[in-house]
């Protein structure tokens, strides 16, 4: 429960470290949308930047900065691709290090696909136009997809 007048802190966690990952632009879009909401404070947390050792696990590898972010969080959004019907091992490794800090908090999950963005909304990569209503990631200012025009087809999410 938050104190009256205090903004909710909802960090967005990128759940992959692969080069060329498509999770990064999606996570940036989520941060942008969350930060537009009154009463919500957010920040992007990239697990690629967490100094977590891989020769131990759990609370023993806790990073003090990440631990403080998870303790402060009122909720959490995880942006991650699917890896073999699950999420990345490094994401689990990071989350396991701070279980006590985020247990019983609301978590939203945003799945990222390796396929081309906006295929379901009729996005045409060749012309940069849409033949049907814009996708849910469309910018309200431009009406164009906030991800599709700048993304490239990739097998890395």
C-alpha positions in Angstrom: 0.0 0.0 0.0 1.3 3.4 -0.9 1.2 6.6 1.1 -1.4 9.1 0.0 0.0 11.4 -2.6 3.0 9.2 -3.4 3.3 8.0 -7.0 3.3 4.3 -7.7 6.7 3.0 -8.7 6.4 0.5 -11.6 9.8 -0.4 -13.1 10.0 -2.1 -16.5 12.5 -5.0 -16.6 14.0 -6.1 -19.9 14.2 -9.9 -19.7 16.9 -10.7 -22.3 20.5 -9.8 -23.0 20.8 -10.9 -26.7 22.3 -8.6 -29.2 19.7 -7.1 -31.5 16.9 -7.9 -29.1 13.5 -6.6 -30.0 12.6 -6.4 -26.4 14.4 -3.1 -26.0 12.2 -1.0 -28.2 9.1 -2.6 -26.8 10.3 -1.9 -23.2 11.0 1.7 -24.2 7.4 2.0 -25.5 6.0 0.5 -22.2 8.1 3.0 -20.2 6.9 5.8 -22.4 3.3 4.9 -22.0 3.6 4.3 -18.2 5.3 7.6 -17.7 2.4 9.4 -19.4 0.0 8.2 -16.7 -0.5 10.5 -13.7 0.6 9.0 -10.4 3.0 6.5 -11.9 6.8 6.7 -11.8 8.8 4.2 -13.9 12.3 3.4 -15.0 13.9 0.9 -17.4 15.9 -1.9 -15.7 18.1 -3.8 -18.1 19.2 -7.2 -16.8 22.2 -7.0 -19.1 23.6 -4.2 -16.9 23.1 -6.0 -13.6 26.4 -7.2 -12.1 25.1 -10.7 -11.2 27.7 -13.5 -10.9 26.8 -16.7 -12.6 28.7 -19.0 -10.3 26.2 -18.7 -7.4 22.4 -18.1 -7.2 19.5 -16.7 -5.1 19.9 -14.2 -2.3 23.7 -14.8 -2.2 24.2 -12.8 -5.4 21.9 -9.9 -4.6 22.9 -6.6 -6.2 22.1 -3.8 -3.8 20.9 -1.3 -6.4 18.5 -3.9 -8.0 17.4 -5.0 -4.6 16.5 -1.4 -3.7 14.6 -1.0 -6.9 12.6 -4.2 -6.3 11.9 -3.2 -2.7 10.7 0.2 -3.8 8.5 -1.2 -6.6 4.7 -1.2 -6.1 4.4 -3.5 -9.2 6.7 -4.7 -12.0 6.4 -5.1 -15.8 8.6 -7.7 -17.4 9.2 -7.4 -21.2 10.6 -10.7 -22.4 10.7 -13.0 -25.4 9.8 -16.6 -25.2 12.7 -19.0 -24.9 11.6 -22.7 -25.5 8.2 -22.1 -23.9 9.6 -20.1 -21.0 11.6 -17.0 -20.3 15.4 -16.5 -20.3 17.6 -18.2 -17.7 19.3 -14.9 -16.9 15.9 -13.3 -16.1 15.1 -16.1 -13.7 18.6 -15.7 -12.2 18.0 -11.9 -11.6 14.5 -12.4 -10.2 15.6 -15.2 -7.9 18.2 -12.9 -6.4 15.5 -10.6 -5.1 12.5 -12.9 -4.4 11.8 -11.4 -0.9 11.8 -7.9 -2.4 9.1 -8.5 -5.1 7.1 -11.4 -3.7 3.3 -10.6 -3.5 3.6 -7.6 -5.9 1.6 -7.4 -9.1 3.6 -8.3 -12.2 2.6 -7.6 -15.8 4.3 -9.6 -18.5 4.8 -8.3 -22.1 5.7 -11.1 -24.5 7.8 -10.2 -27.5 7.7 -12.2 -30.8 10.6 -12.6 -33.2 8.2 -12.1 -36.1 7.7 -8.8 -38.0 5.8 -6.2 -36.0 2.3 -5.2 -37.1 1.8 -8.2 -39.4 -1.7 -8.6 -37.9 -2.6 -5.0 -38.6 -1.7 -5.0 -42.3 1.7 -3.2 -41.9 3.5 -3.1 -45.2 7.3 -3.1 -44.7 7.9 -2.1 -48.3 5.6 1.0 -48.4 5.6 1.9 -44.7 1.9 2.1 -44.7 -1.0 0.2 -43.1 -3.8 -1.3 -45.0 -6.0 -1.7 -41.9 -6.5 0.0 -38.6 -3.2 0.7 -36.8 -1.8 -1.8 -34.3 -2.1 -1.3 -30.6 1.5 0.1 -30.5 0.5 3.1 -32.7 1.5 6.5 -31.7 -1.4 8.7 -30.9 0.4 11.7 -32.5 1.3 10.1 -35.8 -1.1 7.1 -36.1 1.9 5.0 -37.2 3.3 2.0 -35.4 5.7 3.0 -32.7 7.8 -0.1 -33.2 7.3 -1.4 -36.8 8.8 1.3 -39.0 12.1 1.4 -37.1 12.4 -2.3 -36.3 13.9 -4.9 -38.5 12.9 -8.5 -38.9 15.1 -10.6 -36.6 15.3 -13.9 -34.9 16.6 -12.3 -31.7 14.0 -11.0 -29.3 
